[in-house]
Amino acid sequence: MSVMSAEANYLLLTPEHKYPRCFCTEEEIIMAKRIREFVDKEVLPNRQNLEGGWHRDEELAHKTLFELYYKCHQLGLTISNLPSEYGGLALSPIVRYMINEELSRGDVGLATLVGKTHWIVSFMYNRVQVREDLLEEFAPKLTSNVPYISCVNISEPEGGANIEDPALELRTLNTVIAKKEGDFWILNGHKIWPGPAADPSYWDKWHEKWPDKFAGHLGYWVVVTEDPSRGEDAAGMVYHPYNAEGVKFGLPYKKCGLCWTDENVEIWYENVKVPAKYRVDVKPGNGAKMIHGYVIGAGRLAAAARLTGIATACLEIALEWTKNRHIAGKPVRERSYFASILADMYRRVDLARQYYLSATWQLMHPEIYGELWEPHMIAKFSAARSFAGEAAMFCANKAMELMGSYGYVFEMNLEKYYRDFKIVQMWLGGAQRDTLDIAQGLYGPFKWAGYEEWLKARWPKKFANPKDVIEKEIDKTLSRASGSEREAERIKKELSKNAEYDIDEAMKG
């Protein structure tokens, strides 16, 4: 027996009722309805195949993924935020996040793959800058009949979520350095967790198998720095093709969820030459705004929509199961204890949706609320992801408890949402980073204890206190003159006593 949330048809969960007109237009709600119908018909019946079935069949998973991704592309979902002058649909951020929620109700890995294309478009066309040259170059591939996939490359092995921490000012971006040599940027360093990522031959293999469904990998958008000591002034982003020379890939990590829909690897850069035009940010400081606002801020908002979609799917599965399961002749969901749990699940799902839609509407009105890279806006996006993550966790957990042993059976579909949601809750800094960034936006900015000391230790010439530098030079001079550190220390103490005596005498006078 298989519980499919497509069977669930509850008024409060339909697009007409869950997307309020204060945030969404009638046309946008109709779009959401069409996407939901697509998910019911095409995605939900293939949820298990997107993982390759119980045995994680790699070819079955990719065949299913690329067929569904192709259908998403034919619906225009991948180019929803691409400007119309470049062949896109130029739809609002509201639609972008509706797409994320509705697709995630079916499979969050598929939604994430579509969202990666939204992401890279936002790097080329945003409120910081518009790169018309890059849009003209990439638009033909983004709008081609057969779709490409793409990857954003952020994290580094050391430091975990340091890049996402505004208090560290992007000074930990030290493992990938972008150094300009002539007409090229030279990249060296080490990244971890980007996806979908793999050796070029991996993507070539799938393209050769299904050329009518999968055009290939477009490449990588990499968060970099020219000089970590310069912090936000030197941070930025470069693009390189999927098969650039000097790039080495590790094998995909074996994860609890998104097993084949988002392969995450390590990437090593060794003197990789990237044409200068592929430095996406064009002025000092632009890169930091893009990283904070479009990589992290908008990325977390998309995650909030995806988590809401997962939570909705868990609620629908639980509703159907408890309708058809009986206790002493009554459906489980008509017993008061179970009814209260289902009501609590709905309450959290709907509040998560209303919050991310509110934050999205505010993003669309910077003249009122400010730019999306500002700390108070990052706080709102982080709160949206934080609350949606808790809602998804609650719904997945309670649905499994309501279903008993059936809840963790592969064929019942719920256990996949249970495994997937945690990954979405943890990327781009994780649940704890969300709350810390809420605090930064609420009453910051502030620095963490020990940050100044770390700066001085790492770049002593640049960040040391001038007084400390002078004292060190005095110590060196005394040590050389006296012949030993002990004698130098004795002389220093005598000089200090004399200085204190002179000050006391001057005060008396």
N, C-alpha and C positions, 0 to 999 in steps of 0.2 A: 504493500500500500504506500502511496506517495502523496504527501500533502503539498499541493501547489497553491501558492498565494494568489494565483490568477483566479482561483475559484472565489476568492473573497471579494464581495461587492457590498461595501458598507458606505453609506452616504457621507459620513464624516471623513472618510479616507479617499474620496473621489477628488480629482483636481478642481472641480467646480466649487467644492466646499473647503478644501484644505489650503488653497492659495487665495488669500483675501484680495479684494479689488483695491484696497488702499495701497497695495504694493504692486499689483499685477494688472495689466490690461486684459480685456476680454480676449484679444487675439493671443496673448501669451498663455492664457489659461487653456485655450483651444489647442495650442501647441503642446502643452503639458499633457493634455488628454490624448493626443495622437501618439506621443512618446510612450505613455503608459500602455496604450493598445499594442504598440510595437513590442514592448517588454513582455506583455502577457502572451503574445503570439509567438515571438521568436526567442526571447532570452530565457524566460522561466522554464520552458521545456528542455533547455540545454544547459542548465546550471551545472549539473554533474559532469557533463562532457567538457565544460570549460576547465575542469581540473584533470581531464583525462580519465574520468571514472574513478572507481575506488582504487585502482592500481596505478593511477597517475600516468596514463599512457600519453607520452609526450606528443606524438603525432596527432592523436585524436584531439588533444587539448588545443594545439595550435591551429588545426584545421577548423575547429569550432570557433575559436577566437577570431581568426582572420575573416571567416565568413560573416560573423556578426558585426565585426568592425567595418567590413565593406558595406553592409546594410545600413549601419549608422551613418557612414559617409554618404551613401546615396540619399539618405534623408536630410542631409545637410547639417547633421549634428556636430561634425568635426570643424566646420567652418562658420559656426554661428557668430563668433566675435570677429571674424576677418572683415575688414571694411569692404563695402560694396564695390568701390572703385578697383579693388583687387580680386573681384569675383566672389567675395564672401557674402554672408547674409546680413552682417552688421546689426545683429540682434543685441538686446540689452543684457547687462550682467544678470538680471533676474532670470532670463531664459537660460543663460549659461549654467546657473546653479539649479534651475529646474531640471535641466538635462542631467546634471550630476546626481540629483536625488532620484529621479525616475529610473535611470539606468542602474544605479546602485541597489535599488529595490530588486533588480534582477541579478546583477553581479557587479560588485564594486571594482573588480579588476578591469572589466570592460569599460566602466565609467571612467576609471583612472586613465586608461589608454586614450580615450577620447579627450579627457581633460588635459593631457600632456600637449596636445595640439593647441587647445585654447591657451595654455600657458605660454608657449613659445610665441604665439601671435601677440600676446600682451607685452612681451619683452621688446618687440619691434614697433608696437603701436600703443603708446601710453601717454600719460599726462606729464611725464618727465621729458620725453623726446619722441620723435617719430622718425624711424629709419626707413625712408621711402625706398632707398636703394636695396635694402635687404628684403623689404616686402615685394618689390618688383622681381627680385631673384627667386624667392621661395614661393610666391603665390601660385605660379603654374603647377608646382608639385602639390601644394596644399589643395588645389582645386581640380587636380587631375581625376580622371574617371576611377582609377584604382588608387587607393589611399596609401600614404606613407605613415610610419610611426616615428616618434622622436623621443628624446630623453633630456632631462634637466639634471645636471651633475653638481651637487652641492656639498655633501658631507665629506669630512676627512677623518682618517683613522684616529688621530689624537684629538681629544677634547669633546667628543660626542656632539652635543648641541651648542657648542660655543659660538658657531657662526650665527645661530639664531638669537643669541643673547645680545641685546642692544647695549648693555652695560660694558661689553668688551670691545665695542666700536670696530668690529671686524678686524681686530689686530691678531687674532689667532689664525687668520687665513694665510698660513705660512708654508703649506705643503705643495701648493701649486702657485708658481710665480710666473707672471706674464711679463716678459722683458722684451722690449722692442729692439729689433735688429734690422735696420733698413726698412723694407716693406713687409716685414713679418713680425709676429709675436712668437717668442720661443717659450714653450710651456714645459715645465718640469715639475714633477710631484706625484702625489698619490691621493686618490679619491676612493670613497667607499659608499655602497648602498644605492647608487643610481640605477634606475630601471625605466623602461626595458633596455638592458645593456648586455652585450656579449661580443665575442669575437666576430668580425665581419662575415666570416664563413658561415656562421650560424644563421644570420639573416639572409644571406645569399641562398642557403639551402631551402629555406621556406619560400622565398620568392620563386625559385626554380620549380618547386612543387606546385604552387598555386599562383602563377603570374597574373591571373585574371582577378585575384582577390587581394593580393598583397604586393605592393610596388617595391617595398624595401624599407630600410631604415634611413631617415633623413639626416640624422647626426645628433650631436651633443651640444647643449648650451651649458657652459661651465662657469661656475662662480670662481673668480680668481682675484689676485692682487698683484700690483707691481712691487709693493714694498709694505709688508705688514706693519712696520713701525709707523707708517703714515695713516693707518687706520682707514676711515671712511673715504678719505680723499683718493686713496689708491685702489680701492676695491672696485670690481667691475665684473664683466661677463664677456666671454668669447665663445664663438661657435667654431666647431670643427666637424668635418664629415665623419661618417661612421667608420670609414676605412683609412683615416689619416695615418701616415707613417709615424712610427715611434710610440704608438699607443698599444699597450698590452692589457688584456682582460683576464680576470680570474674566472673561475667557474661559478655559476649561479648558486647562491646560498639556498639551502633547503629550509623553507620557512613553514610555519604552521598554516598560513593562508596565502592567497594570491600566488599559488604554487607555480602556474605557468603563464598567468596573465601579466605578470610584472617581474621579470627576472632581475634580481639585484646582485651586483658583482663588485669586485674591486677593480680599479683602473689605475694603471701606472703611466705617467707621461715622461718620456725621455727625449728632450730636445725636439719637441714636436713643433714644426713650422706651420703657423696659421697666418694667412694673409691679413694684413693690418685692417682691412675693411671689416673683418669679422670680429673686431672689438666692438661689442654692441653699444656700450655707453660711450659718449663722445666728449664729455667734459668731466673734470674732477668733481666728485660728489654725486654725479648722476647715477653711477653704478650703485652706490649705497642706497639711494632712494629706490632704485629698482629692486634691489635685494630685499630691503625692508618691506616695501609696499607690495610688489608684484610677486616676488618669489615666496616670501614668508606670509605677509598679510593676506593677500588674495588666495594664496595656497591653503591657508588655514580655513578661510571661508568656504572654499570648495570642499575641503574635508568635512566641514560641518554639514554641508548638503548631502555628502555621501553617507555620513554616519546616520543622518536622518532617514535616508533611504533604507539603510540596513535595519534600523529600528522599526520602520514601517513594515518591512517584510517579516520580521520576527513577530510583530503584533498580529499581522494577518494570518500567519501560520498558526499561532496560538488560538486565535478566534475560531478558525476552522476546526482545529483539533478538539477544542473544548465544546464545540457545537455537536460534534459527532460522537463524542465519548460520554458515557452515561454513568451516573451513580444512583442506584436504586430507582431507575426509571426516569431520572431527570438529567438533561444535559449538564455536564460539569460546569459550564459557564453560567448556569442559572442557579448555582449554589452561591450564597452571599460571599463567602471567603474568596472564591475564584473570580467572581464578578468584580470585586474590589481591586484585585490584582490587575485584571484586564483594563479596568478604568484608569488605574494609575499608569499603566503602560501608555495608553492613549494620551493622557495628560502630558506626559513627558515628551512624547513624539511631537505633539502639536506645538508645545511651547518651544521645542528646539527649532521647529520650522519657522515659527513666527519670529524668533530671535534672529536666525540667519537671514531671513528676508528683510527684517528691519535694518540689520547691519549692511545688507546689500543696497537697500534704498539710500542709506546714508552715504555709502561709497559713491553712488551716482550723483550726489549733490555736494560736491566739495566746497561750493560757494557758501554753504551753510555750516557744514560739519568739519571741513578741513580736508587735507590731502591724505590719501590712504597710507602713506609712509610715516605719518606723524604718530607719536607714541599713543595718544589717546584713541586713534583709530585702530592701531594694532591691538590695543586692549580689547576693543569691541569684537574684532575678528577672532581673537584668542578666546574670548568668553563664549562666542558662538560655537567654536570647535570643542571647547571644554564641556559645555552643557550638552551638546549633541553626542559627545563621546560617552558621557555618563548615561544619557538616555539609551544609547545603543547597548551599553553594557547591562543596564537594568533590564531592557527588553529581551536581550538574548538569554540572559541568566534566568529570568522569570519564566520565559517561554519554555526553556528546557525543564525547569522544575514542574511546570504545569503538565508537561508531556511525559514526565517520568523517563524511563529508560528509552522510550521511543525518541526522545529529544536528541539523544546523542548517536542515533543510528544514521548512517550516511544517507540512506534512501529517503529520509524524512526532510532533508535539505537544511534544517535548522543549524546543525552543527557546523556547516560551512560559514554561515553568517557569524556564528560564535567565534570561529577562528579568524575570520577576515577583519572584524571590527577593530580588534586590538591593534592591528598594524596601522590602520588609518588614524586611530587615536594617538599613535606614538610617533608618526613621522613629523617632520618639520619642528622638531624640538620636544614633542611629547606632552603628556598631560601636565606634568609639573612646570614645564617651560610656559605653557599657556597661562597658568596662574601667576607666575612671576612677571610675565609681560602685562598681565592685567594690573598688577601693582605698579609697574613702571608707568603705565598710562594714567593710573588713578592719582598717584601722588609723587611720581618721579619728575625728571630723571635722577637716578642715584647710581653710585658705583658700589660693587661688592667689596667687603673687607678684604684687604690683601692685594687689590688690583694695582694700586700705585706702587707697592713694593715689587710686584711682578714686573711692571713696566721698567722700573729702575734696574732690576736684576737682568732683564733680557736685553735692554738697550741702555746701558749705563751712561753713555756719552750724550744721549738724546734726552733722557728723562731724569737724570740724577739732579738733586738739589744743588744749585751753584755753591752753596756753603759747604756741602759735602765734598764737592770736587776740590775746592780750595783746601779743605782740611787734609784730603788725601795727598795733595801735592806737597803740603807742609810736612806731612809725615814722611814722604819719600825723601824730601830734602834733608830733614833732620837725621834720618836713618843713614843716608850717604855720608853726611858730615861727621856723625858721631861714630860710625863704624859698626853699630849694632842697634837692633830694634829696642833692646832694653834701655840702653843709654838714651836713645831718642825719646822714649816714653818718659824718662826722668826729666829730661830737658823740657819736654812739653808741659809737664806738670808744674815745673818751676815758672815757666812763662805764664801759665794760667794763673798761678798764685799772684805773680807780679801784676798781671793785668787787673785782677780783682782788687788788689791793694790800691792801684792807681785810680780805679773807678771810685772806691770808697773815699779816698782822699779828695777827689774832685767833687764828690757829693757834699762832703763836709764844708769845703770851701764855698 
